[in-house]
Amino acid sequence: MSSYIFVSPGSDPGAGRALVDPMLTSARPTMGTCRPDLRRMVKPGDHIFVVSGSRGRTYQQYVIGGMEIDDKLEDQLEALRQFPSNALRFDAGQKHGNIIVTPEGVQHPRDSHSNFETRIKNYIIGKNPVVLETEREVQLGRERSLDILSDLFERTGSRVNQIMGRNRKLSDTQAERLRRALEEIKREARP
């Protein structure tokens, strides 16, 4: 198995910077533009987890969540047919959607990614998402993520990049431990 955890540089849902890809909070979680290298390597049964970015260092980074890989589509044209609501769009300036191909098979005019042909391959369909969403879950995630990651990788640090860098491969055991830690945070945060 090839599971991974990575940092999404511009994302911090707890601070109002949406996580656009992967889309973990939808009925069927998906991942379509971010990290084409990881999307190429994973297969059904693997897991992908994502950590908030550190832009401005105003907020402590935290593990936002993750999903188990259920299926992988060859390209985004097929994804667009199956998940039309995941097409790239903008609402009040906020980017939504992780399908950057138009029905004509060309790059969406408002997408700024380079390497379009590489980015539209290996569209991930997930299942069993676990996401820290509520204010209390995010708070606990910020408080505990460094300890969770330090324990997971047997490495200490005061910042995520000192513990895992930009991304890190996870063993099956590590992926399961991380999932359990996030589920425990969600349980503890319940009123």
Secondary structure as GFF3:
##gff-version 3
##sequence-region A 1 191
A	DSSP	beta_strand	3	8	.	.	.	ID=ss1
A	DSSP	three_ten_helix	13	15	.	.	.	ID=ss2
A	DSSP	beta_strand	30	31	.	.	.	ID=ss3
A	DSSP	alpha_helix	36	41	.	.	.	ID=ss4
A	DSSP	beta_strand	47	52	.	.	.	ID=ss5
A	DSSP	three_ten_helix	55	57	.	.	.	ID=ss6
A	DSSP	beta_strand	63	75	.	.	.	ID=ss7
A	DSSP	alpha_helix	76	82	.	.	.	ID=ss8
A	DSSP	three_ten_helix	84	86	.	.	.	ID=ss9
A	DSSP	beta_strand	89	91	.	.	.	ID=ss10
A	DSSP	beta_strand	94	96	.	.	.	ID=ss11
A	DSSP	alpha_helix	116	119	.	.	.	ID=ss12
A	DSSP	beta_strand	121	131	.	.	.	ID=ss13
A	DSSP	alpha_helix	135	153	.	.	.	ID=ss14
A	DSSP	alpha_helix	160	164	.	.	.	ID=ss15
A	DSSP	beta_strand	167	170	.	.	.	ID=ss16
A	DSSP	alpha_helix	172	189	.	.	.	ID=ss17
###
